[in-house]
């Protein structure tokens, strides 16, 4: 046992992972507790309605995020000067998307969210690519604090939609990265952008499919089963997101390190052990807690007992994806997301329609396993090439 702990603490990059994971834990604890407070304050139906509008905003942001987050991490890690043009084009694109969203929804709060989230996402992932993990951690926590403060203030003034406005405004202080890159050579960055357009477009498609993967269920569940069930589902996703903090931090670290040609095998094994423990905790402990704290969310336990185990295939998928993206083979991440979306949507309309909540949860788990299986096959194939 002593030797095991010695090997764990000797893992290269553990300090950087700890910094990011700590920031993730602190930041998500701040925002997560606030979301749980809102769950109790708003009730299942209004809570589900907020998640529905956020899904619309998230999808619009994914359309705006030119080059996607993976482009920013991989090319920043490789010291490729592509950031100025990605920031500029994404900013212009986010304004266009925000206008379209406003015309459709007549909700300016979602439009502000689209612009803010697009730029904030790019800035955070640039810090990861540059291996500025402490700066990433600080900014991540600052944004969460701003979100809670602004969302609560605007909720008191405007009601539930003020929460979305506060979230959108919490991203705006981080626009300073646009001004930083505006001083650099745009023409040379644009030349690099054109030469890397294949990876950039694939990365864009991956980001969009990834957001669609996480948000399309909100758009389907609301009209099929109502906002109340969507509220239960959204609460389940919130808690799963918190449990996925450490696996997600490890993925960001390994993607940057894999892109630089560093060895990450021990880090990934450590992450898998942690993930299995978190999945078990999520399935058997969190339902007991939520039943007491949020008695109105009567469908949560059934959802969580099944969906918690998606943490394991999802984490394995991230390990495979880190290696695949480091070799700039981004199309496989896109195909994996398409596999998930396809099977999950089919599952909602078939298993969900027949078995209700358990059918939705089982479809989520099955889709995650199948998308990870695809990535595993591709990763193994790369070892033989």
VOGU-3710 file (C-alpha; in Angstrom, 3 decimals, decimal comma):
1> xxxxxxxxxx> 0,000/0,000/0,000  2,869/2,366/0,874  4,488/1,630/-2,481  1,185/2,324/-4,276  0,905/5,771/-2,689  4,570/6,457/-3,462  3,927/5,654/-7,126  0,849/7,861/-7,172  2,656/10,874/-5,726  5,527/10,300/-8,135
11> xxxxxxxxxx> 3,247/10,640/-11,166  4,516/13,368/-13,450  2,095/16,279/-13,645  0,162/15,372/-10,488  0,807/18,870/-9,093  -0,675/20,509/-12,205  -3,657/18,153/-12,141  -4,164/18,895/-8,446  -4,175/22,637/-9,175  -6,802/22,267/-11,893
21> xxxxxxxxxx> -8,837/19,715/-9,958  -8,809/21,916/-6,846  -10,017/24,890/-8,882  -12,663/22,664/-10,466  -13,794/21,444/-7,067  -13,879/24,930/-5,542  -15,465/26,525/-8,612  -18,046/23,796/-9,098  -18,755/23,708/-5,383  -19,544/27,425/-5,551
31> xxxxxxxxxx> -21,740/27,194/-8,649  -23,001/23,682/-7,876  -24,311/24,630/-4,451  -25,941/27,672/-6,014  -27,607/25,515/-8,672  -28,815/23,192/-5,913  -30,132/26,209/-4,011  -31,945/27,286/-7,164  -33,340/23,772/-7,596  -34,978/24,073/-4,203
41> xxxxxxxxxx> -35,998/27,701/-4,754  -37,493/27,355/-8,247  -39,031/23,881/-8,106  -38,689/21,145/-10,709  -40,732/22,825/-13,458  -39,045/26,276/-13,442  -35,675/24,586/-12,969  -36,335/22,507/-16,063  -37,369/25,624/-18,003  -34,050/27,335/-17,183
51> xxxxxxxxxx> -32,144/24,275/-18,420  -34,179/24,346/-21,636  -33,152/27,932/-22,442  -29,548/27,275/-21,453  -29,529/24,372/-23,906  -30,505/26,766/-26,696  -27,748/29,192/-25,667  -25,125/26,459/-25,395  -25,881/25,131/-28,881  -25,680/28,657/-30,320
61> xxxxxxxxxx> -22,312/29,152/-28,562  -20,998/25,922/-30,053  -21,873/27,214/-33,519  -19,970/30,422/-32,743  -16,843/28,761/-31,361  -14,793/28,691/-34,572  -12,081/26,072/-34,359  -13,527/24,692/-31,154  -11,807/24,304/-27,818  -9,592/21,430/-28,976
71> xxxxxxxxxx> -7,924/23,615/-31,614  -7,052/26,152/-28,951  -5,536/23,547/-26,606  -3,613/21,551/-29,200  -2,161/24,482/-31,194  -1,353/26,544/-28,096  0,513/23,534/-26,686  2,424/23,201/-29,970  3,229/26,958/-30,030  1,335/27,428/-33,297
81> xxxxxxxxxx> 0,210/31,056/-33,760  -3,467/30,605/-34,555  -5,121/32,262/-31,557  -5,670/35,842/-32,882  -7,749/34,770/-35,874  -9,778/32,230/-33,861  -10,673/34,876/-31,271  -11,686/37,447/-33,878  -13,780/35,132/-36,048  -15,426/33,511/-33,010
91> xxxxxxxxxx> -16,327/36,925/-31,570  -17,968/38,050/-34,810  -19,726/34,708/-35,147  -21,029/34,890/-31,560  -22,612/38,297/-32,232  -24,402/36,897/-35,290  -25,583/33,835/-33,338  -26,751/36,056/-30,483  -28,883/38,108/-32,871  -30,431/34,970/-34,371
101> xxxxxxxxxx> -31,206/33,582/-30,899  -32,814/36,885/-29,876  -35,020/36,921/-32,977  -36,147/33,348/-32,259  -36,550/33,515/-28,475  -36,974/37,267/-27,839  -34,783/36,697/-24,787  -31,785/39,036/-24,612  -30,329/37,153/-21,642  -29,631/34,088/-23,795
111> xxxxxxxxxx> -27,987/36,308/-26,434  -25,616/37,783/-23,859  -24,852/34,281/-22,627  -23,927/33,177/-26,179  -21,357/35,947/-26,676  -19,827/35,662/-23,204  -19,569/31,887/-23,083  -17,927/31,706/-26,524  -14,997/33,958/-25,602  -14,628/32,614/-22,064
121> xxxxxxxxxx> -14,408/29,066/-23,401  -11,604/30,016/-25,780  -9,659/31,869/-23,079  -9,766/28,993/-20,586  -8,643/26,428/-23,130  -5,827/28,665/-24,340  -4,468/28,734/-20,783  -4,563/24,927/-20,720  -2,679/24,697/-24,013  -0,038/27,130/-22,740
131> xxxxxxxxxx> 0,172/25,064/-19,531  -0,732/28,096/-17,429  -2,636/25,906/-15,018  -2,583/28,354/-12,103  -4,001/31,159/-14,264  -6,658/28,750/-15,558  -7,544/27,821/-11,990  -7,782/31,418/-10,792  -9,962/32,554/-13,692  -12,218/29,520/-13,388
141> xxxxxxxxxx> -12,951/30,286/-9,731  -13,418/34,021/-10,380  -16,033/33,309/-13,046  -17,977/31,025/-10,696  -18,014/33,685/-7,970  -19,195/36,313/-10,448  -21,900/33,954/-11,693  -23,360/33,381/-8,242  -23,278/37,069/-7,311  -24,697/38,408/-10,590
151> xxxxxxxxxx> -27,253/35,617/-11,081  -28,675/36,113/-7,587  -28,894/39,899/-7,993  -30,628/39,663/-11,380  -32,907/36,871/-10,143  -34,191/39,222/-7,429  -34,778/41,913/-10,071  -35,983/39,945/-13,111  -37,010/36,525/-11,803  -35,786/33,161/-13,210
161> xxxxxxxxxx> -34,490/34,598/-16,507  -32,243/36,923/-14,525  -30,216/33,815/-13,659  -29,293/33,351/-17,322  -28,422/37,050/-17,631  -26,151/36,888/-14,584  -24,430/33,793/-15,968  -23,840/35,498/-19,319  -22,422/38,665/-17,745  -20,035/36,647/-15,544
171> xxxxxxxxxx> -18,024/35,758/-18,678  -17,420/39,307/-19,902  -14,428/40,286/-17,688  -12,386/37,660/-19,541  -12,634/39,438/-22,879  -9,168/40,823/-22,173  -7,726/37,879/-24,156  -9,246/39,354/-27,323  -7,463/42,667/-26,684  -4,211/40,836/-25,921
181> xxxxxxxxxx> -4,266/39,016/-29,252  -5,431/42,087/-31,188  -1,881/43,452/-30,761  -0,383/40,441/-32,565  0,008/39,858/-36,281  -3,365/38,891/-37,719  -2,022/38,157/-41,211  0,507/35,544/-40,072  -2,121/33,980/-37,807  -4,555/33,833/-40,708
191> xxxxxxxxxx> -1,977/32,022/-42,866  -1,578/29,402/-40,138  -5,359/29,202/-39,778  -5,728/28,390/-43,484  -3,006/25,723/-43,349  -4,711/24,039/-40,387  -8,258/24,467/-41,650  -8,937/20,707/-41,777  -8,233/20,175/-38,076  -9,948/23,467/-37,205
201> xxxxxxxxxx> -13,188/22,523/-38,953  -13,142/19,036/-37,447  -12,569/20,538/-34,015  -15,474/22,928/-34,605  -17,698/20,006/-35,542  -16,545/18,098/-32,453  -17,430/21,011/-30,179  -20,828/21,407/-31,776  -21,580/17,696/-31,630  -20,308/17,602/-28,039
211> xxxxxxxxxx> -22,658/20,391/-26,989  -25,470/18,773/-28,945  -24,599/15,531/-27,182  -25,106/17,135/-23,774  -28,013/19,453/-24,618  -30,229/17,728/-27,180  -31,882/15,660/-24,457  -33,130/18,890/-22,832  -34,744/19,967/-26,090  -36,450/16,572/-26,518
221> xxxxxxxxxx> -37,435/15,768/-22,921  -39,204/19,085/-22,305  -41,889/18,718/-25,039  -42,208/14,918/-24,594  -42,266/14,569/-20,802  -42,649/18,123/-19,461  -40,446/20,622/-17,619  -40,877/18,844/-14,265  -39,149/15,662/-15,449  -36,571/17,795/-17,250
231> xxxxxxxxxx> -35,884/19,487/-13,916  -35,126/16,080/-12,356  -32,900/15,197/-15,307  -31,078/18,557/-15,108  -30,414/18,049/-11,401  -28,966/14,601/-12,183  -26,674/16,115/-14,834  -25,547/18,826/-12,404  -24,458/16,252/-9,832  -22,832/14,052/-12,486
241> xxxxxxxxxx> -20,896/17,098/-13,681  -19,597/17,657/-10,174  -18,548/14,007/-9,855  -16,744/14,307/-13,218  -14,518/17,187/-12,061  -11,377/15,134/-11,433  -11,692/12,999/-14,619  -12,258/16,193/-16,618  -9,191/17,862/-15,080  -7,075/14,837/-15,944
251> xxxxxxxxxx> -8,311/14,941/-19,549  -7,377/18,615/-19,969  -3,943/17,883/-18,580  -3,314/14,748/-20,671  -4,495/16,416/-23,885  -1,920/19,175/-23,457  0,799/16,693/-22,427  -0,052/14,156/-25,162  0,076/16,984/-27,716  3,603/17,750/-26,501
261> xxxxxxxxxx> 4,644/14,095/-26,755  4,780/13,406/-22,995  3,951/10,053/-21,361  0,570/10,027/-19,543  -0,173/6,318/-18,975  0,144/6,442/-15,168  -1,999/9,567/-14,929  -4,785/7,933/-16,937  -4,728/4,776/-14,796  -4,958/6,879/-11,645
271> xxxxxxxxxx> -7,917/8,746/-13,156  -9,742/5,503/-13,946  -9,497/4,287/-10,342  -10,891/7,593/-9,070  -13,726/7,468/-11,613  -14,884/3,978/-10,588  -15,068/5,096/-6,955  -17,041/8,210/-7,930  -19,503/6,180/-10,011  -20,242/3,855/-7,091
281> xxxxxxxxxx> -20,653/6,817/-4,747  -22,995/8,525/-7,208  -25,202/5,474/-7,661  -25,629/4,452/-4,031  -25,024/7,511/-1,832  -26,241/10,621/-3,667  -29,858/9,360/-4,101  -30,138/8,996/-0,324  -28,939/12,564/0,196  -31,118/14,118/-2,520
291> xxxxxxxxxx> -34,266/12,346/-1,273  -33,865/14,208/2,019  -32,701/17,599/0,721  -34,908/17,818/-2,401  -38,074/15,787/-1,751  -39,843/17,435/-4,702  -37,453/15,765/-7,171  -39,087/12,351/-6,954  -37,587/10,920/-10,179  -33,970/11,794/-9,344
301> xxxxxxxxxx> -33,036/8,539/-7,573  -34,054/6,318/-10,468  -32,148/8,474/-12,939  -28,991/8,739/-10,831  -28,743/5,034/-9,977  -28,329/4,251/-13,679  -26,703/7,376/-15,125  -23,958/7,505/-12,494  -22,217/4,566/-14,159  -21,764/6,589/-17,353
311> xxxxxxxxxx> -18,807/8,187/-15,554  -16,750/5,044/-16,251  -17,174/4,751/-20,038  -17,075/8,550/-20,347  -13,707/8,660/-18,577  -12,314/5,840/-20,711  -13,524/7,726/-23,772  -11,639/10,849/-22,662  -8,441/8,809/-22,285  -8,744/7,441/-25,805
321> xxxxxxxxxx> -9,733/10,874/-27,114  -6,677/12,569/-25,593  -4,359/10,289/-27,552  -6,381/10,594/-30,762  -6,587/14,402/-30,696  -2,880/14,736/-29,880  -2,234/13,191/-33,313  -4,660/15,725/-34,853  -7,100/12,923/-35,819  -10,099/14,944/-34,744
331> xxxxxxxxxx> -12,684/13,332/-37,039  -12,920/10,310/-34,726  -14,056/12,482/-31,818  -16,786/13,836/-34,080  -17,890/10,346/-35,110  -17,936/9,288/-31,450  -20,249/12,173/-30,572  -22,505/11,340/-33,512  -22,695/7,724/-32,289  -23,734/8,967/-28,826
341> xxxxxxxxxx> -26,317/11,424/-30,159  -27,810/8,896/-32,572  -28,266/6,104/-30,030  -29,381/8,448/-27,239  -32,062/10,132/-29,351  -33,303/6,766/-30,625  -33,293/5,517/-27,039  -35,386/8,442/-25,786  -38,020/7,862/-28,459  -38,079/4,078/-27,932
351> xxxxxxxxxx> -36,941/3,065/-24,428  -37,986/6,419/-22,973  -41,432/6,207/-24,499  -41,904/2,620/-23,249  -40,171/2,633/-19,838  -40,197/6,331/-18,941  -37,418/7,563/-16,650  -35,467/4,311/-16,500  -35,604/4,128/-20,301  -34,090/7,618/-20,639
361> xxxxxxxxxx> -31,337/6,818/-18,126  -30,539/3,459/-19,744  -30,366/5,095/-23,166  -27,851/7,610/-21,791  -25,644/4,833/-20,379  -25,861/2,662/-23,508  -25,025/5,589/-25,812  -21,993/6,454/-23,673  -20,701/2,872/-23,799  -21,079/2,635/-27,575
371> xxxxxxxxxx> -19,333/5,964/-28,266  -16,450/4,949/-25,985  -16,217/1,557/-27,689  -15,713/3,334/-31,006  -12,905/5,511/-29,582  -11,269/2,452/-28,007  -11,222/0,622/-31,331  -9,670/3,630/-33,104  -7,092/4,141/-30,342  -6,063/0,500/-30,478
381> xxxxx> -5,808/0,658/-34,260  -3,441/3,621/-33,958  -1,093/1,503/-31,838  -0,668/-0,900/-34,738  -0,228/1,789/-37,418
//
